[in-house]
Amino acid sequence: MAKTATLKLEGIKKTEQYLTNLFKARFSFVYISTWEEIRAIGLITKIANNTKAIKIKRDVLVWSVTEGLNKLINNGQEKINNAENPVEALSFIDSYNKPAILVLKDVHPLLGIQGRNADYEFIRKIRDVAGSLKNAECSKNVVILAPTLVLPNDLQKDITVVEFDLPTLDELKSLLDEMLDMNEGSGILIDLDEKGKELLCKTAQGLTLQEAENAFARAMVTKGQLTVKELDIILEEKCQVIKKTGILEFINTTVNIDDVGGLENMKKWLSKRNNSWLGTAQKDYNLPAPKGVLITGVAGCGKSMTAKAMSAMWQLPLLRLDVGKIFSGLVGSSEENMRKAIQTAEAVAPSILWIDEIEKGFGGSSGGEMDGGTTSRVFGTFLTWMNEKTKPVFVIATANNISRLPAEMLRKGRFDEIFFVDLPTVNERKIIFKLHLEKRLKNSKSKDFAIIDDLLNRLSQSTEGFGGSEIEQVVVSALFEAFSENRTLKEEDLFKVIKNTVPLSTTQSEQILAIREWANERAVAATAHDENYNYVPEETEETVKKKERAKKTTETIERTRGGRTIDF
């Protein structure tokens, strides 16, 4: 059995200094939102005992509904009061005649959460004590410790909120080193060099120290060893933790960039930014980490697949944010959900944060106040973070209906680039057909089917207006024809399905024309210029007027498909 470690407190110097200053400045109430009670109380105790920083040593008192009021001593605690509720605990600290810090555990339900009303006696007591502690003869502070931030309007001027970040890479390394020392001679095989340790710790980023300790311990006991081969076990634990949030999902993708047919212009742009979050980009070129891209266009043409392929191309973890789950319907929880999602994504950095169909989550943020302004506040939190983020979290957002997104999201500086993905060109369709046929024709039933250039040319010519997902479905449906008759796939099967398919470009032609017109001025074509050159837009009343105006001013209007032509 793997031995666990005593959690060390390193790598959180910024938070430690901030808390120290708050305590010295006699801030009466501090709110720390964290799941890591042990780590947070350990930090508070460290500050309280550091007479060089805080001048006067302070007692640390801890109250919880199950254990009452206790004073921390050495490695234990002693009962000092039978306070049954936090109001009594606040009365005790108010009359306490020594410098002290009182920690209140899990009192957030009394502040109003999950539909329950706030306890106004408790709120009133906080306001009373906040004033008296400032004028007390000796320094005293109160810390509210809870996994969720709940701050009613009544207390916004009395309580200071402190961010308590997830463990840094250095903290995880300290934890792992201590666990390795404790398990030396236990029969567990340890085969890790410094590079291997760093790899394990990077994989564990985004976990709390307790979760990381559990992950390392499980990795040790599963096979009686700890090597880089146990990365998958730690990754499983990490996926489980991220899944528990109900907001972020860890996507373990096997798609690589070569599986995405066409879109060479966007691929080239992404390729040029690969590894740009590493130190050399900042050191040698003074480059910031890329912010992200917004990919819009026709449904079923590779937007989501590109997000998955980018994760493999850049070798970064991919986290999918479900915007719909952020809005849980409980007052105040939506903003907290967004903050927690951002905090987790940053803890895993460098990482990719994927927001699929972003317009469905933020499309109404510029509208009325039907939801009490919750959507606008959450949207504002997200935009502020995108503008000010310092950690390498690359945001990839996809949208089908770009017109629903507010203008603030589209302005330059939010995303590095806006790409438009149109229906695949004739050459792109040829590549897509080849990819899907080669992917599925790998068994004995398919050995007589030849994927030759002539066939691919005829298939691509026959599918003008088909999207990538529709081409995939052509191959799948044709294989069902062969399967039903227990025979090899034939060319006729493919052309029969093509003939019977009504593509999206027919059923939603007006919508496609509209988003192309939008993209011609505001987005960059994801398809390479050479691929798009032979395409012109369908004639509409507006394009006819533009051509007439161009003739009068001797301009030449060259339109490919949707999106501006930029060769990266």
N, C-alpha and C positions, 0 to 999 in steps of 0.2 A: 504494500500500500504506500502510495506517495505521501510524503510529509508536506504539510502546507507551511507557508511562511508568515512571519509577522510583517504586516504591510508597512513598507517604508514610505517616507514622505519626502520625495525629491522631485525636482522638475516643476514645482508649482510656486516658484519664487514670486512671480508677479501677483498671484492671488494672496500669498502670504504677506507681501509688503502692503497690499491694499487693505487687507483686514487689520493689520497692525496699525496702520494710519487711522482707520476708522475707530478702533478701540482707543487709541491715544487721544483722538479728537473728541471723545465722548459722544459718539453717535449712539443714541440710546438703543435703537432696534436695527438689527441687520437680518436680512432674509437670504438664506443660502438654499437654492433649489438643486438638490442632488439626490441620487439613490444611494450614494456612498456615505452612510452615516459614520462608519468606523474611520474612514479616511478624513472626513470633515472634522470630526471631534478630535482626532489625532492632531490635525493642523491647529485647531483652536487651542488645544492643550500646549502644543509646542510654543505658540505665540505667548500664551499666558505665563509660561515659565521662563521666557527669554527676557531677562531683566535688562540686557543691553539695548534691546529694541523697544520694549514697552515700559522701561524704567522701574515700575513697581510690579512685583509678582502678584498674580491674581488667582483666586480660587476658581475652579471650574465646577459649576453645579449643573446637573442634568435632570430634567423632568420628563417623564413619560407617563401615559395613562396606566400602564401596567406596573411600573416600579416606583411611582411617586417621585420624590425629590431626593437625589443623592449627590454627594460630593466625591469627585474623582481624587483618589490618593494612590500614588505610585502606579501599580498595575491593577488596582481594584477600585472599589468604591465603598462609601459608608453612608448609611441612611441618616439624613439630618432632619427630615420633615415628612409627615404623612399627607402632604398636599394631594387632595383627590382630583383637583382640576387645575388648569393653567392659571386661572384667576388667583387661586391661593398661592401658586408658585410665584406669580408676579408680586403679590403682597409681601411674600417672604423676601425676595430680592430687594424690594423697595426699602425694607427695614433692616436689611443685612448691613452690618457695620464694618465690613472689610471689602477691599477691592475684589471684584468678582465678575465672572462672565456666566450668565445663566443660559443654558441651551434648552429650548423647548422642542421636543420631538413630535412631529406629525400633528400639529394643531391646525393644519390647513382646512380640515372639514369645518372647523368653527368659523372660518373666514368666508364660508359659502362656496361649496363645490358639489358637483354632480346633482344639481337640482335642490339641494338642501339650503335652507335659509342660514344666513350668518348669525352667530351668537352675539347680540349687541352688547351684552354685559362684558364679554371678553374684549370686544372692540373698544368699548369705553374705557376698560381697565388699561389697555395698551396706551391709549391717549393720555390717561392720567399719569401712568408710570413714566412715559416718555419725557414728560416735563420735569417730574421730580428727580429722575436719574441725572439729568443735565446739571442740576443744582446740588446734587448730593456731595457730602464732604469727601467721600472716597470714590474712585472711578469704578463704575459698574455699567455693564452692557448686557443686552439680551439678544440671543441669536435664535431665530426661528429656522429649524431644519426640517425640510420636507421634500419629497420627490417631485412635487408639483408646485408651480408658482401660482398662488391665489392671493391677489392683493385688491381688496375692495377700495372704492374711491375714498372712503372715510380715512384710510390709513396711508394714502399715497405720499403725504407730506411728512409722515412720521417714521417710515421704514425705508431703509436703503437696501436695494437688491444687489447681491454679489453673484457673478457668474462663477461656477465651480466647474472648471473644464474636466473632461475625461483625461485619464492618465496619458502622459507624454511617452515618447519612445524611451527616454532615459529612465522613467519610473518603471516601465515594463521590463527593461533590462535589469534593473536592480532587483525586482521581484523574481525574475527567472534565475539570476545568479544566486539569490538566497535559497531558492528551492533546490537548485543543483547542489549547493553546499550541504543542505540538510539531508539530501537523499544519497549522498556519497556513501558507499559501502552498504547500501540497502538492497543490493542485488539488481537494481534497475540499471540497464546499460545506458550510459550517457556518451553520445558521440557527436559533439558539436564544437566547431571552431567559432571564432568571433563572427564570421560571416553568417554561419548557420544560426547563431543566437539572434543576430539582427533580423534575419529573415523570419524567424518564429515570432519575434516581437512586433515586426511590421504587420504580420498577418493578424496579430491580436489587437492591433490598434482599433479603437472604436468600442472596446469593452471596458467595463469598470475594472478596477484592480481585483475585486473578488471574482468577477467573471473570468478574467484572464488567468487567475490562480486556478480556478476550476478547470479551465481549458487545458492548461499545462499539466495539471494532475491527471486528467482523463487521458491525455496523450501518453503519459508515463505508464499508466496501469493497463492500457489496452493491449499493448504488446510487450510490456516489461522493458521498454526502452524509450529514449527521447533522441530522435535524430531529425534531420530535415524531411524525412519520409513521413513524419507525423503532422506535416502541415495541413493535410486534408482534415484531420481530426479537429485541429484548432479552427479551421475554416468552417467546419460543421457547427461548432459551438457559436461561432460568430454569426453565421446565418440564422441560427435559432434565436439569438438575442435580438438581432435586427428585425426578425420576423415578429417578435413579441410586441414591437412598437405598433404594429398594425398600420404603419404609415410608409415606412421604407421597406423595400424588398431587395435582398441581395440576388442579383442575376448572375448565375454561373453559366456563361455562354460558351458554346463551341463554334459559333459562327466566326469566320475570319473575313478579312476585307476582300479576299478574292472570291468569296461566295456572293458578293454583291455585284450584280451585273450592271455595267455602265457606270454613270455618275463619276466619270474620271476627273472632272474639274474639282469636285468636292473632295475626292480622295487625295488629289494632289495637295490641296490646301491643308487637309488634316495631316498628311505625311510630313509637310514642312514644319509642323508644330509638334511633332513627336519628340518626346524627351525635353521639351522646353521648360518643364517644371524642375529640372535638375539644376544643381548649383552652377554649372558651367554657363547656362544661358544668362543667369543673373550676373555672374562674375565677369565673363568675357564680353558680353554684349549689352549688359544692363537692361535685360528684357524682363518684363513682368510675365507671370504665368498667364496663359490664355484664359479668357473669361468663359467663353462658350459660343455655341452656334444655335440659331433657330432654323429649323428645317421645315418648310411648308410646301404645299403642293397637292397633287392629285392623290387621292386615297389609293393604297395598294401598290405604291411605286417604290418602296424600299426605304422609307424614312425610319421606321422602327428597326429594321434590319441593320441599317447603317449604325445606329446607336450601339447595337450589340457587337457589331464588327469592330467598332472603334475601341471597345474595351479590350478585345484581343490584340488589336494592332498596337495600342499604346501600353498593353500589359498593366492595366489599372483596374481596380475593382469597380463594378458597375452597380449603382444603387438606383432603383426605380422609385420615384416619389409618386404616391397616389394622392393627388390633390383633393379628390373627393373625400378621402378618409380624414383629411385635416379638419374638415368642417363636421365635427361630431354632433353638433346641435346643442352642446352645453355651453352656457355663457362663459367666456374667458378661456375655454379649453382649446379653441381653434388656434388662437395666437400662441398658446403654449406648445401645441403640437408642432407648429411651424418652427418654433425656436429649437425644440428637441431634435427635429429632423435635420436642421442646419448644423446643430452641434455635433450630431452623429456623423454627418457627411464630412465635416471638417476634421473630426478625430481620425477618420480613416484616410485622410488626404496623404498623398495625391490620389484623387478618385474622380469618377465621373458620376454626376447626378443627372439621371434621365427623367424628364417629365414628359410623359406621353399624352398627346392631345391636350396640350396646356390650355387651349381656349375653353375647354369644358369646365376647368376649375376656376380660371381667372377672367373668363369672358364677361361676367357681369359686374366686375369690380368698379366700373365707372358709372354704374347705374344708381338707382335710388337706395334708400335706407331700409329696404324691406326686411333685412336680416339684422337691423340695428347697427349697420356699418361694419359687421364682422369681416365680410369679404374684402372691403377696402382696407381694413387694418392689416389683415393677413397679407394681402397683396403688397401693401406698403412695406411690411417687414421684409418680404422677399426681395423687393426692388432695392431697398436700402442695403441689404446684405450683398446683392449682386454688385452694387456700386462700390462698396467699401471692403469686400472680402480680401483678406491678405493670404489666406491659405489656398493651395492649388486644388480647388474643386472646380472641375470643368463641367459647365452646365450644358446639356444638350436637350433642347426642347423641340418637340414635334407638334405640328398643328395642321389640321385639314382645312379649317375655316378661319383664315387669318384675319378676316374682317371683324371677328368678334373680340379680338384682342385690343386692349386700350393702347392709345398712342404712346403712353409713357414707356411701355415695354419695348417698343420698336425703335426708340430713338438710339442714335449711335452712342456707344459706350456701355449699353446694357449687354449686348452680344457683340462679339468680334465681327460676325458676319451673319447675314440672313441668306440662306440658300433656297432656291426653288427647284423642286423635283417634279418634272413633268412626265407625261407618258413617254415610255422609252422609244428611242429612235429605231430605225430599221436595223442598224448595226448592234445597238444595245439589245434589241429583242433576240437577235441571233445568239449573242453571248448568254442571255438568260435561258433560252431554250437549251443550249449546250450544257449549261450548269445543271439544270433540272433533269435532263435526260441522263447525263453521266452519273448523277447522284442516285438515280433510282434503277438504272439498268445495270445491276451488278450481279445478277444471279443466272443460273443455267437457262432459265426461260427467256433470257434476253440476249443470249450469245449470238443469235443470228441477225440481230437488228444492228445495222451499221449507222453510226452517227457521222454522216459525211457532209461536206460543205454544201453540196447541192441541195440536200434536204433542209439544212438549216437556213439557207437562203430562201427557199420556197416557203418555209414556215414563217420566217420573219416578214416576208412580203405579204403573206395572207393574214397577218394579225395587226395591221395598222389600226391604232387606237386602243390596243390591248395594254393593260397595265401589267406589272411584274407578277402580282398575285394571280391575275387571270391567266397568264401564261403558265404558271405553276399548276393551276387547276386544269388547264388543257392536258398537260402531261399526266396528271393523276387520273382524270376521267378517262383518258385513252387507255391507260393501264387497267382500269376497271373493266373496260370492254374486252381486253385480252384475257384478264383473269376470269371473267364470267364464262369464257369459252375454252379455258385451259390451254392457251396457245401463246405464241410469241407476239409481242407488239408489232403492229403493221403501220405503215405510213398512213393508210386510209383511216385508221382509228383517230389519229391526230387531226387530220383534216375534217373528219366528220364532226368532232367536238368543236373545232373552230367554227364550222358552218352554223352550228346550233347555238353558239354563244353570242349573247348580246352584251357587249362590253360597257363599262361605266361611261366611256366617252360618248356613247349613244344615249344612255338613259339620263345622264347628267351633263349634256353638252353645254347648256347655258351656264351652269356653275363653273365648269372648267374654263370656258372662255372668259368669264368674269375674273377668276383668280389669275389667269394669264395676263390680263390687262393690268391687274394690280402689280404683278411681279415684274412686268416690263420696266417699271420705273423704280421699284423698291427692293428688288432681290436679285441675287446673282444666280445664273443658271448652274445647276449642279452637273449638267451634261457638258462635255468638252465642246469647244467652239466648232471643231472639225466635224463632230458628229451631228451638230444642230444645223449646220450651214444650209442644207438643202430644204429645210422646213420653213414655211411661212405660215402666219396665222390665218385662220379662216376669216373670210370677209365679214365684217360687221359694219353697221352704220358709222360707228365711231372711227374704225380703221380706214374706211373710205374717205371720211372727212380729213383725217390726218394725211392721207396720201395726196389729196387735192391741195392741202395747205403746203405740203412739201414740194409739189410741182411748181407752185407759184414762187417759192423762195429758192428754187433750184437745189433743194435738199434731196438726198437719197435716203429713203427709209428702208433699212434692212432689219427685218425681224426674223429671228429664229423662232423657237418656241418660247415659252415664258421665261423671264429672267434676263437681266443684263448680261452681256457677253464680256467676261473678264477671263483672260487666260492666265492661270496661276503657274 
